[in-house]
Amino acid sequence: MDCQHITELLPWYLNGTLAATEQESLRAHLLHCAECRKEAEQTRFVLTAVGQHLPEDALVDFIFQRPLPADELEIIERHLADCTECAAEASLLRESLELHNEPARVLPFHAPAKKSSQSVRIRRYAAIAAGLFGLLALGGLFLSLQQNRALQSQLAQQQQQQMTRLAELEAENQKLRQRPAAPDSSPLIAQLEARVRELSAPQANVPVLEIFPNELVQRDQSSSSAAAVKLRIPANARRITLLLNSQSSVEARQYNLEILNSRRRLVTEVQGLIRQKTGDYTLSLSAELLPPGKYTFNISALVKGRLVKIESYAVEVESK
Amino acid sequence: MQQTEDQELIKRFLQQERDAVRQVEDWLARAVSPFRQRLGAELEDVLQEIRVETVRLLERGAFRGEAGLKTYLWRVATHACLRRLRAQSRARLVDLDDLEEKSLPQSDSPLDHLLQRETAFLALRVLEELSEECRQMLRMILDGASYSQLSRHLQIAEGTLRVKVLRCRKRATELRERFLLKKGDSEL
């Protein structure tokens, strides 16, 4: 690089925007060329001049109205008219001067700015967290108060209902107390109990009465009308055993017996009768079921799914 | 009278008497309050810097009573705020110090401060005399535009751009020489 070229590049060497190789070449040249170093110094002055602002102390002196050389005063005034940065600084200085000229007053001591970093931030966050927590606590308190009120109201309602029910029960109780006394049923109970004991007690010499079916009785008596089998039950007999003689050829697993009185009312019914090998049915029943009178004994059985009467017995129980 | 009160306050402040410290703190806090928004999180750093600077200046006897102590401290505080604001946005140019055989030590002496102030006003004068086109091009370079970006933006060839910028630089250098010469003549 020649000196002419170097001189042209000096402004960009000084602002540091040359390529690295150019920067290095230029620097190497300047180390050995006094003339170019002088040019570099002048270039530096020119660039500095372009960025020159009013000297700080001159500006302060100007604003604080200290005596200044006339030529400096002129330059300052012209420069303030052209340079916005210096004009802004002058404005700040004027503001400060106004404070200086105010009557004396005590200002709070300026807190260090650095404290507004970590510890104050932590305190701020802690205050915010405490505030939020406080809000949550208040919210929770409010909700629980609401719930409490609701529960109390429910409780009051329930109490009211209970009081009403109690009054109703009391009224009923009162009515019951006022009702005439029911007849004493204990003699009846005693009677029934005695009867149960009597019937439950074993009985000796139970009479066995044989009854033939209507068909057989008609043949024997050569009568067309159904003559009843007469039964005489001993007076002291509590139970009787009846042997119902069967003449039917119908076979079934089980047979049913119904005993009707003279008015065709059912006296008793027995299911599960079995025809014995001797060809009769046997059953034991209380003598009280057959007081003197006429009865019909009907035997039926399930044949092919249908209940069929297979034989009958006319029975007349004579007075004892 | 004011001077006596100010000296008394300085003495009590340096002895760390509570009321005196509180008074000074109050002044400094009020002085920097307009800069709070622009400085943001850096405000506390700046305040601390100002406190240290205040103690240093008062211990050194830098306050000579030309204006009241309050005004003096107010200027110190606002100056510090301004300095920090500018540091936030200052463009960085490649350092040429490593090319010199000897590098001058950095110092903050009153002379250096004066030279810096003179240099600054010289630069401002030069800037006023440059054309708008030159100012615009040079400003974009200062903001970090490469020559290819600038040539595209201005819609001129890269070679033409480099030549134009060189002419602007030469014009600025001439102006600078002229102003330095003029100043030299006026001082003679």
Contacts between the chains, C-beta under 8 A, distances in Angstrom:
chain1	res1	chain2	res2	distance
A	7	B	166	6.5
A	8	B	162	4.1
A	8	B	163	7.1
A	8	B	165	7.5
A	8	B	166	5.5
A	9	B	147	7.7
A	9	B	162	7.2
A	10	B	169	7.8
A	11	B	138	7.4
A	11	B	141	4.8
A	11	B	165	5.6
A	11	B	169	7.0
A	12	B	141	6.9
A	12	B	146	6.3
A	12	B	147	5.3
A	13	B	94	6.4
A	14	B	93	4.7
A	14	B	94	5.0
A	14	B	96	7.9
A	15	B	91	7.9
A	15	B	93	6.5
A	15	B	94	7.5
A	15	B	141	5.5
A	15	B	142	6.6
A	15	B	144	5.5
A	15	B	145	7.6
A	16	B	92	7.8
A	16	B	93	7.9
A	16	B	94	5.5
A	16	B	144	7.5
A	17	B	144	6.3
A	17	B	145	7.1
A	17	B	146	3.9
A	17	B	147	7.5
A	17	B	149	8.0
A	18	B	146	7.7
A	27	B	99	7.6
A	30	B	96	7.9
A	30	B	99	5.3
A	31	B	99	6.2
A	37	B	96	7.4
A	37	B	99	5.9
A	37	B	100	7.8
A	40	B	96	5.8
A	40	B	99	7.5
A	41	B	96	6.5
A	42	B	169	6.9
A	42	B	173	4.8
A	42	B	176	7.9
A	43	B	169	5.5
A	44	B	93	6.1
A	44	B	96	6.2
A	45	B	123	7.1
A	45	B	172	7.6
A	45	B	173	7.6
A	45	B	176	6.6
A	46	B	126	7.7
A	46	B	138	6.5
A	46	B	168	7.5
A	46	B	169	4.9
A	46	B	172	4.2
A	46	B	173	6.7
A	47	B	93	6.1
A	47	B	138	6.3
A	47	B	141	6.5
A	47	B	142	5.1
A	48	B	93	7.1
A	48	B	123	6.2
A	49	B	122	7.9
A	49	B	123	3.5
A	49	B	124	7.5
A	49	B	126	5.1
A	49	B	127	5.2
A	49	B	172	6.4
A	49	B	176	7.8
A	50	B	127	6.4
A	50	B	135	6.3
A	50	B	138	4.1
A	50	B	139	5.2
A	50	B	141	8.0
A	50	B	142	5.3
A	51	B	90	7.9
A	51	B	91	5.6
A	51	B	139	7.3
A	51	B	142	4.9
A	52	B	120	5.9
A	52	B	123	4.1
A	52	B	124	5.5
A	52	B	127	6.1
A	53	B	86	6.9
A	54	B	120	7.6
A	54	B	124	7.3
A	55	B	116	7.3
A	55	B	117	5.0
A	55	B	120	4.5
A	55	B	121	7.2
A	56	B	79	5.5
A	56	B	82	4.4
A	56	B	83	5.5
A	56	B	86	6.9
A	57	B	79	6.0
A	57	B	113	7.8
A	57	B	117	6.9
A	58	B	117	6.5
A	58	B	120	7.6
A	58	B	121	7.6
A	59	B	82	6.8
A	60	B	75	5.4
A	60	B	78	5.6
A	60	B	79	5.1
A	60	B	82	6.8
A	61	B	75	7.9
A	64	B	71	6.9
A	64	B	74	7.7
A	64	B	75	5.9
A	66	B	67	7.9
A	71	B	121	7.8
A	72	B	121	5.9
A	75	B	121	6.0
A	75	B	124	5.2
A	75	B	125	6.5
A	75	B	128	7.3
A	78	B	128	6.6
A	79	B	124	6.0
A	79	B	128	7.9
A	85	B	89	7.9
A	89	B	82	5.8
A	89	B	85	6.7
A	92	B	34	4.8
A	92	B	35	5.7
A	92	B	38	7.0
A	92	B	78	7.9
A	92	B	81	7.5
A	92	B	82	8.0
A	93	B	34	7.9
A	93	B	78	5.6
A	93	B	82	7.4
A	95	B	34	3.9
A	96	B	30	7.8
A	96	B	31	5.4
A	96	B	32	7.6
A	96	B	33	7.5
A	96	B	34	4.9
A	96	B	35	7.6
A	96	B	74	6.8
A	96	B	77	7.8
A	96	B	78	5.1
A	97	B	74	7.7
A	99	B	30	4.8
A	99	B	31	7.1
A	99	B	33	6.7
A	99	B	34	7.3
A	100	B	30	7.4
A	100	B	31	6.9
A	100	B	70	6.9
A	100	B	71	6.7
A	100	B	74	4.9
A	106	B	26	6.2
A	107	B	26	5.6
A	107	B	29	5.8
A	107	B	30	5.8
A	109	B	22	7.8
A	109	B	25	6.0
A	109	B	26	7.6
A	109	B	29	6.7
A	110	B	29	4.4
A	110	B	32	7.9
A	110	B	33	7.8
A	110	B	43	7.9
A	110	B	47	6.7
A	112	B	44	4.7
A	113	B	40	7.9
A	113	B	41	5.4
A	113	B	42	7.9
A	113	B	43	5.3
A	113	B	44	3.9
A	114	B	41	7.6
A	114	B	44	5.6
